[in-house]
Amino acid sequence: MNLRRKTAFYGFLFFVAGLVHSVQAQQTLELRSESIPQLPNLYRIQDIVDERPNRSGIGTILLPSGSGTTLRLAGTLPATFQRLLRQSSKQEGDYPVRVKVKQCWFSEKPSNQMVRGTFRLHLVFEREVEGRYILLTECQAGADYNRSAGMDGNYEIQLRQTLQRCFREFGNWVKTNELKTEKLARRVQIRFREYEPKGRLGDTVFYNPNRKLTWNDFRGPIKRVNPRTGALIYTSFGYDAMTRVENGTVFIDMTVKAFMLQNSSWTAEPATNLYALAHEQLHFDITHLITERFKKALLAEELPLEDYDSRIQYIFLESFREMNRYQELYDAETRHSINHAEQARWAEKVATELKEL
């Protein structure tokens, strides 16, 4: 009987010792209820995401007894930060921001009769634009500290002060950049500028409604594919764009240019054949017409903030294909100017469409 009681007694002691060890294996950080002050009316916290590699706690610390333990929060890190960072108002104009926590960690080790510790906090601030998140800025902050080995650490103060520092820096970043960075822009607007060439630019002749082509503009060597072809003009178009942010709007100042290349254009026609010259001029007019359609298509487009350049490129390529189709249709229906009636119809058609635009 004594043996059975002794066995039960030792088993009980073993259970108690195990329970004490599990209690000392982690310490909960108690946080005060007051929120951390932030710069108002600049942003609002949409979400907080915990992306730390180790989410079991927020550090390994030393107790006054000298034993090590894990420091943890009473709740999840996102919920704790949301409570600490709660904002008194949500202005409609504020930027919704997602905060990703990459690091939040205390680390301590003994040093003689002292404890040497570090705290590191790494936050990433993002903004949702058209269903995708874009990086705004980051904050990597922290502190190195020493304390007496027999005292508790001021972890709550370290965490609160570092978190406040990061959000103060982020608020100042928004305040400084909201009117001049694309990351915080609210819309995209295109402004067109007419191109006014000064002097000659190599063999390039830019379209000018007040300057009609002459046969002297056709300087290239004759390269006939069809023996009945008497002339050929090489036309195309392109654009230059400068981007700037003004008062939260991304302005794209764009210049669209229709042009012909003299050294790629040729003629075997006599200088007196003005009818054939008018046919080539209409090819140039068609290219100009397509540039106006391109501009109209851009103005009708609600360009995305996230990738407006790709959208502009797509519309440009579609317009370029349209130009080629239009030029081929023009030559096919006029039979390269042989059909005088169709030539007259096309001249009226292009002139009308240009007036409408």
Backbone hydrogen bonds in HBPLUS format (Angstrom, degrees):
<---DONOR---> <-ACCEPTOR-->    atom                        ^
c    i                          cat <-CA-CA->   ^        H-A-AA   ^      H-
h    n   atom  resd res      DA  || num        DHA   H-A  angle D-A-AA Bond
n    s   type  num  typ     dist DA aas  dist angle  dist       angle   num
A0005-ARG N   A0001-MET O   3.04 MM   4  6.40 158.8  2.08 153.9 159.2     1
A0006-LYS N   A0002-ASN O   2.92 MM   4  6.09 161.2  1.95 150.7 155.9     2
A0007-THR N   A0003-LEU O   3.01 MM   4  6.15 155.2  2.07 145.3 151.8     3
A0008-ALA N   A0004-ARG O   3.10 MM   4  6.31 159.6  2.14 146.9 151.9     4
A0009-PHE N   A0005-ARG O   2.93 MM   4  6.11 150.2  2.02 147.3 155.8     5
A0010-TYR N   A0006-LYS O   3.04 MM   4  6.25 164.0  2.07 153.0 155.2     6
A0011-GLY N   A0007-THR O   3.10 MM   4  6.25 153.2  2.18 144.4 152.2     7
A0012-PHE N   A0008-ALA O   3.11 MM   4  6.30 143.6  2.25 138.8 147.8     8
A0013-LEU N   A0009-PHE O   3.12 MM   4  6.47 155.4  2.18 147.8 153.8     9
A0014-PHE N   A0010-TYR O   3.04 MM   4  6.25 156.0  2.10 146.8 152.9    10
A0015-PHE N   A0011-GLY O   3.16 MM   4  6.38 149.1  2.26 140.7 148.2    11
A0016-VAL N   A0012-PHE O   3.11 MM   4  6.41 159.2  2.15 152.3 156.8    12
A0017-ALA N   A0013-LEU O   3.03 MM   4  6.24 163.8  2.05 152.5 156.6    13
A0018-GLY N   A0014-PHE O   3.13 MM   4  6.31 157.4  2.19 142.7 148.6    14
A0019-LEU N   A0015-PHE O   3.06 MM   4  6.29 150.2  2.16 144.6 152.7    15
A0020-VAL N   A0016-VAL O   2.98 MM   4  6.29 157.9  2.03 154.9 159.8    16
A0021-HIS N   A0017-ALA O   3.11 MM   4  6.31 157.4  2.16 148.1 153.9    17
A0022-SER N   A0018-GLY O   3.15 MM   4  6.38 152.7  2.23 145.1 151.5    18
A0023-VAL N   A0019-LEU O   3.14 MM   4  6.38 149.6  2.24 146.0 154.0    19
A0024-GLN N   A0020-VAL O   3.13 MM   4  6.38 156.1  2.19 148.3 153.9    20
A0025-ALA N   A0022-SER O   3.27 MM   3  5.00 147.1  2.38  91.4 100.9    21
A0070-THR N   A0025-ALA O   3.06 MM  45  6.09 159.0  2.10 119.7 126.3    22
A0027-GLN N   A0070-THR O   2.57 MM  43  5.99 152.8  1.64 159.9 166.2    23
A0072-ARG N   A0027-GLN O   2.84 MM  45  6.06 161.7  1.87 158.2 160.3    24
A0029-LEU N   A0072-ARG O   2.76 MM  43  6.01 160.7  1.80 168.7 174.2    25
A0036-ILE N   A0084-LEU O   2.64 MM  48  5.70 163.5  1.67 170.0 168.6    26
A0095-TYR N   A0042-LEU O   3.45 MM  53  6.56 175.7  2.45 119.1 119.0    27
A0044-ARG N   A0095-TYR O   2.85 MM  51  5.96 156.8  1.90 143.7 141.3    28
A0097-VAL N   A0044-ARG O   2.83 MM  53  6.00 152.8  1.90 163.1 166.9    29
A0046-GLN N   A0097-VAL O   2.67 MM  51  5.18 157.2  1.72 139.9 146.9    30
A0099-VAL N   A0047-ASP O   2.88 MM  52  6.24 166.0  1.90 153.0 155.9    31
A0049-VAL N   A0099-VAL O   2.81 MM  50  6.21 161.5  1.84 159.5 165.4    32
A0101-VAL N   A0049-VAL O   2.82 MM  52  6.15 168.7  1.83 172.1 175.3    33
A0051-GLU N   A0101-VAL O   2.90 MM  50  5.56 152.7  1.98 143.4 151.3    34
A0058-ILE N   A0071-LEU O   2.67 MM  13  5.59 171.1  1.67 156.9 160.0    35
A0106-PHE N   A0058-ILE O   2.74 MM  48  6.19 144.9  1.86 132.4 142.8    36
A0071-LEU N   A0059-GLY O   2.84 MM  12  5.16 167.6  1.86 139.7 144.0    37
A0060-THR N   A0106-PHE O   3.04 MM  46  6.13 143.7  2.17 143.6 142.7    38
A0108-GLU N   A0060-THR O   3.14 MM  48  6.46 133.9  2.36 157.2 165.9    39
A0061-ILE N   A0069-THR O   2.89 MM   8  5.54 155.1  1.95 156.6 163.3    40
A0069-THR N   A0061-ILE O   2.89 MM   8  5.54 151.2  1.98 155.7 160.3    41
A0063-LEU N   A0067-SER O   2.87 MM   4  5.56 175.1  1.87 167.5 166.4    42
A0066-GLY N   A0063-LEU O   2.78 MM   3  5.27 159.2  1.83 118.0 125.3    43
A0080-THR N   A0076-THR O   2.95 MM   4  6.13 158.2  2.00 152.1 158.8    44
A0081-PHE N   A0077-LEU O   2.90 MM   4  6.06 167.1  1.91 161.2 163.9    45
A0082-GLN N   A0078-PRO O   2.89 MM   4  6.01 156.1  1.95 145.6 152.8    46
A0083-ARG N   A0079-ALA O   3.06 MM   4  6.25 151.9  2.14 141.4 148.4    47
A0084-LEU N   A0080-THR O   3.00 MM   4  6.30 157.1  2.06 147.4 153.8    48
A0085-LEU N   A0081-PHE O   2.81 MM   4  5.88 144.9  1.93 149.1 158.6    49
A0094-ASP N   A0091-GLN O   3.18 MM   3  5.40 157.2  2.24 105.9 112.8    50
A0098-ARG N   A0126-GLU O   2.88 MM  28  5.11 159.5  1.93 138.5 145.1    51
A0126-GLU N   A0098-ARG O   2.86 MM  28  5.11 158.1  1.91 155.4 161.0    52
A0100-LYS N   A0124-VAL O   2.85 MM  24  5.02 166.3  1.87 149.1 153.5    53
A0124-VAL N   A0100-LYS O   2.86 MM  24  5.02 153.3  1.94 145.2 153.4    54
A0102-LYS N   A0122-HIS O   2.85 MM  20  5.27 155.2  1.92 155.6 161.1    55
A0103-GLN N   A0122-HIS O   3.38 MM  19  4.81 152.6  2.46 129.3 128.1    56
A0122-HIS N   A0103-GLN O   2.89 MM  19  4.81 158.8  1.94 134.5 134.1    57
A0105-TRP N   A0120-ARG O   3.07 MM  15  5.54 157.3  2.12 150.9 158.1    58
A0120-ARG N   A0105-TRP O   3.09 MM  15  5.54 155.9  2.15 144.4 151.3    59
A0107-SER N   A0118-THR O   2.95 MM  11  5.36 149.8  2.05 152.7 155.9    60
A0118-THR N   A0107-SER O   2.87 MM  11  5.36 146.9  1.98 148.7 159.5    61
A0109-LYS N   A0116-ARG O   2.97 MM   7  5.53 148.9  2.07 147.6 157.5    62
A0116-ARG N   A0109-LYS O   2.92 MM   7  5.53 164.9  1.95 171.0 166.1    63
A0111-SER N   A0114-MET O   2.83 MM   3  5.07 160.2  1.86 146.5 141.9    64
A0114-MET N   A0111-SER O   2.88 MM   3  5.07 156.1  1.94 125.1 129.9    65
A0149-ALA N   A0113-GLN O   3.19 MM  36  5.76 155.5  2.26 147.5 140.4    66
A0115-VAL N   A0147-ARG O   2.75 MM  32  5.29 153.5  1.82 158.5 163.1    67
A0147-ARG N   A0115-VAL O   3.00 MM  32  5.29 150.9  2.09 143.5 152.5    68
A0117-GLY N   A0145-TYR O   2.84 MM  28  5.25 176.8  1.84 155.2 156.3    69
A0145-TYR N   A0117-GLY O   2.91 MM  28  5.25 167.8  1.92 144.7 147.1    70
A0119-PHE N   A0143-ALA O   2.86 MM  24  5.30 146.2  1.97 155.8 162.5    71
A0143-ALA N   A0119-PHE O   2.94 MM  24  5.30 145.6  2.06 137.5 146.8    72
A0121-LEU N   A0141-ALA O   2.80 MM  20  5.33 165.4  1.82 159.9 156.9    73
A0141-ALA N   A0121-LEU O   2.88 MM  20  5.33 158.4  1.93 158.4 163.4    74
A0123-LEU N   A0139-CYS O   2.83 MM  16  5.20 162.4  1.86 155.0 159.6    75
A0139-CYS N   A0123-LEU O   2.88 MM  16  5.20 158.8  1.93 152.6 154.9    76
A0125-PHE N   A0137-THR O   2.91 MM  12  5.49 169.8  1.92 170.4 171.5    77
A0136-LEU N   A0125-PHE O   2.86 MM  11  5.55 165.0  1.88 156.0 154.4    78
A0127-ARG N   A0134-ILE O   2.97 MM   7  5.44 157.7  2.02 151.3 157.5    79
A0134-ILE N   A0127-ARG O   2.87 MM   7  5.44 162.3  1.90 150.1 153.6    80
A0129-VAL N   A0132-ARG O   2.63 MM   3  5.31 167.8  1.65 169.0 166.2    81
A0132-ARG N   A0129-VAL O   3.05 MM   3  5.31 161.1  2.08 112.6 118.7    82
A0151-MET N   A0148-SER O   3.20 MM   3  5.55 166.6  2.22 117.4 118.3    83
A0158-GLN N   A0154-ASN O   3.16 MM   4  6.43 163.9  2.18 151.2 155.7    84
A0159-LEU N   A0155-TYR O   2.93 MM   4  6.07 169.5  1.94 154.6 157.1    85
A0160-ARG N   A0156-GLU O   2.96 MM   4  6.03 167.1  1.98 147.7 152.0    86
A0161-GLN N   A0157-ILE O   2.89 MM   4  5.92 169.6  1.90 153.7 156.9    87
A0162-THR N   A0158-GLN O   3.05 MM   4  6.06 160.1  2.10 145.4 151.2    88
A0163-LEU N   A0159-LEU O   2.97 MM   4  6.03 160.9  2.00 149.6 155.3    89
A0164-GLN N   A0160-ARG O   2.94 MM   4  6.07 156.9  1.99 145.6 152.4    90
A0165-ARG N   A0161-GLN O   2.95 MM   4  6.12 149.5  2.04 140.0 148.4    91
A0166-CYS N   A0162-THR O   3.05 MM   4  6.33 158.6  2.10 149.0 153.3    92
A0167-PHE N   A0163-LEU O   3.12 MM   4  6.39 162.0  2.16 150.2 154.5    93
A0168-ARG N   A0164-GLN O   2.90 MM   4  6.02 142.7  2.04 144.1 154.6    94
A0169-GLU N   A0165-ARG O   2.95 MM   4  6.15 160.1  1.99 148.9 154.0    95
A0170-PHE N   A0166-CYS O   2.91 MM   4  6.16 153.1  1.98 142.6 150.7    96
A0171-GLY N   A0167-PHE O   2.95 MM   4  5.98 158.3  1.99 136.6 142.5    97
A0172-ASN N   A0168-ARG O   3.00 MM   4  6.23 157.3  2.05 147.5 153.3    98
A0173-TRP N   A0169-GLU O   2.91 MM   4  6.14 146.0  2.02 142.4 152.4    99
A0174-VAL N   A0170-PHE O   2.94 MM   4  6.26 159.4  1.98 154.9 159.1   100
A0175-LYS N   A0171-GLY O   2.96 MM   4  6.14 163.1  1.99 147.3 152.5   101
A0176-THR N   A0172-ASN O   2.93 MM   4  6.04 148.6  2.03 142.6 150.3   102
A0177-ASN N   A0173-TRP O   2.95 MM   4  6.01 151.6  2.03 147.3 154.9   103
A0178-GLU N   A0174-VAL O   2.87 MM   4  5.33 138.8  2.04 154.0 154.8   104
A0180-LYS N   A0177-ASN O   3.03 MM   3  5.28 159.3  2.07 112.9 119.6   105
A0181-THR N   A0177-ASN O   3.09 MM   4  5.56 126.8  2.39 169.7 158.8   106
A0184-LEU N   A0181-THR O   3.19 MM   3  5.80 154.2  2.26 113.1 119.3   107
A0185-ALA N   A0182-GLU O   3.15 MM   3  4.90 162.5  2.18 100.2 105.7   108
A0186-ARG N   A0248-GLY O   2.80 MM  62  5.76 166.4  1.82 163.1 160.2   109
A0250-VAL N   A0187-ARG O   2.91 MM  63  6.23 173.5  1.91 159.6 158.7   110
A0189-GLN N   A0250-VAL O   2.83 MM  61  6.14 164.8  1.86 161.6 161.1   111
A0252-ILE N   A0189-GLN O   2.84 MM  63  6.20 158.6  1.88 154.4 159.7   112
A0191-ARG N   A0252-ILE O   2.85 MM  61  5.97 169.0  1.86 146.1 146.7   113
A0254-MET N   A0191-ARG O   2.81 MM  63  6.10 158.8  1.86 156.3 163.7   114
A0193-ARG N   A0254-MET O   2.84 MM  61  6.06 151.1  1.92 156.7 158.4   115
A0204-THR N   A0201-LEU O   3.04 MM   3  5.59 162.5  2.07 134.5 138.1   116
A0262-GLN N   A0203-ASP O   2.83 MM  59  5.15 177.9  1.83 155.8 155.1   117
A0205-VAL N   A0260-MET O   2.92 MM  55  5.31 168.4  1.94 160.8 164.2   118
A0260-MET N   A0205-VAL O   2.87 MM  55  5.31 149.9  1.96 144.1 153.9   119
A0207-TYR N   A0258-ALA O   2.74 MM  51  5.38 168.7  1.75 149.8 148.5   120
A0211-ARG N   A0208-ASN O   2.84 MM   3  5.20 164.9  1.87 118.4 123.0   121
A0217-ASP N   A0214-THR O   2.96 MM   3  5.64 162.7  1.99 117.4 123.1   122
A0218-PHE N   A0215-TRP O   3.11 MM   3  5.49 163.9  2.13 112.0 117.1   123
A0219-ARG N   A0262-GLN O   3.05 MM  43  5.31 147.8  2.16 126.2 133.6   124
A0220-GLY N   A0265-SER O   2.69 MM  45  5.16 153.5  1.76 163.9 155.0   125
A0229-THR N   A0226-ASN O   2.91 MM   3  5.42 165.8  1.93 120.8 125.6   126
A0268-ALA N   A0230-GLY O   2.64 MM  38  5.13 163.0  1.67 171.0 164.7   127
A0232-LEU N   A0266-TRP O   2.84 MM  34  5.44 160.5  1.88 159.3 157.4   128
A0266-TRP N   A0232-LEU O   2.90 MM  34  5.44 143.1  2.04 145.8 157.6   129
A0261-LEU N   A0234-TYR O   3.10 MM  27  5.84 151.4  2.18 154.4 163.1   130
A0236-SER N   A0259-PHE O   2.96 MM  23  5.66 152.8  2.04 157.8 162.3   131
A0259-PHE N   A0236-SER O   2.91 MM  23  5.66 167.2  1.93 155.9 157.0   132
A0238-GLY N   A0257-LYS O   2.91 MM  19  5.42 148.1  2.01 145.9 156.2   133
A0257-LYS N   A0238-GLY O   2.80 MM  19  5.42 169.3  1.81 154.2 157.8   134
A0240-ASP N   A0255-THR O   2.87 MM  15  5.23 153.3  1.94 146.4 154.8   135
A0255-THR N   A0240-ASP O   2.86 MM  15  5.23 161.2  1.89 151.8 157.5   136
A0242-MET N   A0253-ASP O   2.93 MM  11  5.18 156.1  1.99 140.0 147.5   137
A0253-ASP N   A0242-MET O   2.81 MM  11  5.18 153.9  1.88 169.1 163.7   138
A0244-ARG N   A0251-PHE O   2.99 MM   7  5.40 157.9  2.04 152.5 159.5   139
A0251-PHE N   A0244-ARG O   2.75 MM   7  5.40 156.6  1.81 174.5 177.2   140
A0246-GLU N   A0249-THR O   2.91 MM   3  5.33 160.2  1.95 153.3 154.6   141
A0249-THR N   A0246-GLU O   3.00 MM   3  5.33 157.5  2.05 113.9 121.2   142
A0264-SER N   A0261-LEU O   3.32 MM   3  5.47 149.0  2.42 100.9 109.7   143
A0265-SER N   A0262-GLN O   3.18 MM   3  5.13 154.2  2.25 100.0 107.8   144
A0273-ASN N   A0270-PRO O   3.01 MM   3  5.65 170.9  2.02 123.6 126.7   145
A0274-LEU N   A0272-THR O   2.95 MM   2  5.77 124.0  2.27 112.2  95.9   146
A0277-LEU N   A0273-ASN O   3.36 MM   4  6.60 151.0  2.45 135.6 143.7   147
A0278-ALA N   A0274-LEU O   2.88 MM   4  6.09 147.5  1.99 141.7 149.8   148
A0279-HIS N   A0275-TYR O   3.15 MM   4  6.53 143.0  2.30 140.2 149.9   149
A0280-GLU N   A0276-ALA O   3.18 MM   4  6.59 154.9  2.25 146.1 151.5   150
A0281-GLN N   A0277-LEU O   2.83 MM   4  6.12 153.9  1.90 148.8 157.2   151
A0282-LEU N   A0278-ALA O   2.98 MM   4  6.17 146.6  2.09 141.6 149.3   152
A0283-HIS N   A0279-HIS O   3.29 MM   4  6.71 139.8  2.47 137.9 147.9   153
A0283-HIS N   A0280-GLU O   3.08 MM   3  5.11 125.8  2.39  95.4 109.5   154
A0284-PHE N   A0280-GLU O   3.25 MM   4  6.70 151.0  2.34 145.1 152.0   155
A0284-PHE N   A0281-GLN O   3.04 MM   3  5.08 116.0  2.46  94.9 110.1   156
A0285-ASP N   A0281-GLN O   2.87 MM   4  6.25 150.9  1.95 146.0 155.3   157
A0286-ILE N   A0282-LEU O   2.86 MM   4  6.06 150.0  1.95 144.7 151.8   158
A0287-THR N   A0283-HIS O   3.15 MM   4  6.49 153.7  2.22 142.9 149.3   159
A0288-HIS N   A0284-PHE O   3.04 MM   4  6.39 157.0  2.09 148.2 154.5   160
A0289-LEU N   A0285-ASP O   2.81 MM   4  6.10 150.2  1.90 145.2 154.3   161
A0290-ILE N   A0286-ILE O   2.96 MM   4  6.28 152.9  2.03 150.7 156.7   162
A0291-THR N   A0287-THR O   3.12 MM   4  6.49 149.3  2.22 144.7 152.9   163
A0292-GLU N   A0288-HIS O   3.14 MM   4  6.52 149.9  2.23 147.8 155.4   164
A0293-ARG N   A0289-LEU O   3.02 MM   4  6.38 150.1  2.11 145.8 154.6   165
A0294-PHE N   A0290-ILE O   2.81 MM   4  6.04 153.4  1.88 148.7 156.5   166
A0295-LYS N   A0291-THR O   3.00 MM   4  6.25 156.5  2.06 144.8 150.1   167
A0296-LYS N   A0292-GLU O   2.98 MM   4  6.19 155.7  2.04 142.9 149.8   168
A0297-ALA N   A0293-ARG O   2.86 MM   4  6.08 155.3  1.92 150.1 156.6   169
A0298-LEU N   A0294-PHE O   3.05 MM   4  6.32 151.6  2.14 146.1 153.5   170
A0299-LEU N   A0295-LYS O   3.03 MM   4  6.30 158.3  2.08 148.8 154.3   171
A0300-ALA N   A0296-LYS O   3.08 MM   4  6.29 141.8  2.23 142.0 151.9   172
A0301-GLU N   A0298-LEU O   3.11 MM   3  5.11 146.8  2.23  98.7 108.7   173
A0312-ILE N   A0308-TYR O   2.99 MM   4  6.27 156.6  2.05 151.8 157.9   174
A0313-GLN N   A0309-ASP O   2.97 MM   4  6.22 159.2  2.01 148.7 154.4   175
A0314-TYR N   A0310-SER O   2.98 MM   4  6.20 152.6  2.06 144.0 151.1   176
A0315-ILE N   A0311-ARG O   3.04 MM   4  6.33 164.2  2.07 152.3 155.4   177
A0316-PHE N   A0312-ILE O   2.90 MM   4  6.11 153.7  1.97 148.7 156.7   178
A0317-LEU N   A0313-GLN O   2.97 MM   4  6.23 162.2  2.00 151.3 154.9   179
A0318-GLU N   A0314-TYR O   3.00 MM   4  6.28 157.7  2.05 150.4 156.8   180
A0319-SER N   A0315-ILE O   2.97 MM   4  6.16 151.5  2.05 144.0 151.8   181
A0320-PHE N   A0316-PHE O   2.83 MM   4  6.12 149.4  1.92 148.7 158.3   182
A0321-ARG N   A0317-LEU O   2.97 MM   4  6.24 157.3  2.03 148.3 153.3   183
A0322-GLU N   A0318-GLU O   2.99 MM   4  6.22 151.5  2.08 140.0 148.4   184
A0323-MET N   A0319-SER O   2.88 MM   4  6.16 151.0  1.96 147.3 154.6   185
A0324-ASN N   A0320-PHE O   3.15 MM   4  6.51 160.1  2.19 148.7 152.5   186
A0325-ARG N   A0321-ARG O   3.02 MM   4  6.31 161.7  2.05 152.2 157.0   187
A0326-TYR N   A0322-GLU O   2.89 MM   4  6.04 160.2  1.93 151.7 157.4   188
A0327-GLN N   A0323-MET O   2.91 MM   4  6.11 160.9  1.95 153.8 158.7   189
A0328-GLU N   A0324-ASN O   3.02 MM   4  6.17 161.0  2.06 147.1 152.3   190
A0329-LEU N   A0325-ARG O   2.91 MM   4  6.10 155.6  1.97 146.9 154.0   191
A0330-TYR N   A0326-TYR O   2.93 MM   4  6.10 155.9  1.99 146.2 152.8   192
A0331-ASP N   A0327-GLN O   3.08 MM   4  6.36 164.1  2.11 151.0 153.7   193
A0332-ALA N   A0328-GLU O   2.91 MM   4  6.07 154.8  1.98 145.0 152.8   194
A0333-GLU N   A0329-LEU O   2.89 MM   4  6.02 167.2  1.91 154.6 157.1   195
A0334-THR N   A0330-TYR O   3.06 MM   4  6.09 151.3  2.15 145.0 152.8   196
A0335-ARG N   A0331-ASP O   2.83 MM   4  5.39 113.9  2.27 131.3 145.2   197
A0336-HIS N   A0331-ASP O   2.94 MM   5  4.68 148.2  2.04 128.7 137.8   198
A0337-SER N   A0334-THR O   3.05 MM   3  4.91 115.9  2.48  93.3 108.9   199
A0339-ASN N   A0334-THR O   2.91 MM   5  4.94 170.1  1.92 144.4 144.2   200
A0338-ILE N   A0335-ARG O   3.18 MM   3  5.33 165.8  2.20 108.8 111.9   201
A0343-GLN N   A0339-ASN O   2.94 MM   4  6.17 151.8  2.02 148.7 157.9   202
A0344-ALA N   A0340-HIS O   2.97 MM   4  6.21 155.8  2.03 147.4 152.5   203
A0345-ARG N   A0341-ALA O   2.98 MM   4  6.27 155.8  2.04 144.9 152.1   204
A0346-TRP N   A0342-GLU O   2.88 MM   4  6.06 162.9  1.91 152.9 156.5   205
A0347-ALA N   A0343-GLN O   3.04 MM   4  6.23 154.1  2.11 143.6 150.9   206
A0348-GLU N   A0344-ALA O   3.08 MM   4  6.36 157.6  2.14 148.9 153.9   207
A0349-LYS N   A0345-ARG O   2.83 MM   4  6.02 155.9  1.88 148.0 156.0   208
A0350-VAL N   A0346-TRP O   2.92 MM   4  6.04 171.3  1.93 156.6 156.6   209
A0351-ALA N   A0347-ALA O   3.18 MM   4  6.21 160.5  2.22 139.6 145.5   210
A0352-THR N   A0348-GLU O   2.95 MM   4  6.07 156.4  2.00 147.8 153.9   211
A0353-GLU N   A0349-LYS O   3.03 MM   4  6.28 162.5  2.06 149.7 154.4   212
A0354-LEU N   A0350-VAL O   2.99 MM   4  6.17 153.8  2.06 149.5 156.2   213
A0355-LYS N   A0351-ALA O   3.12 MM   4  6.34 152.6  2.19 142.6 149.6   214
A0356-GLU N   A0352-THR O   3.00 MM   4  6.29 156.5  2.05 151.1 157.6   215
A0357-LEU N   A0353-GLU O   3.10 MM   4  6.29 144.6  2.23 140.6 149.3   216
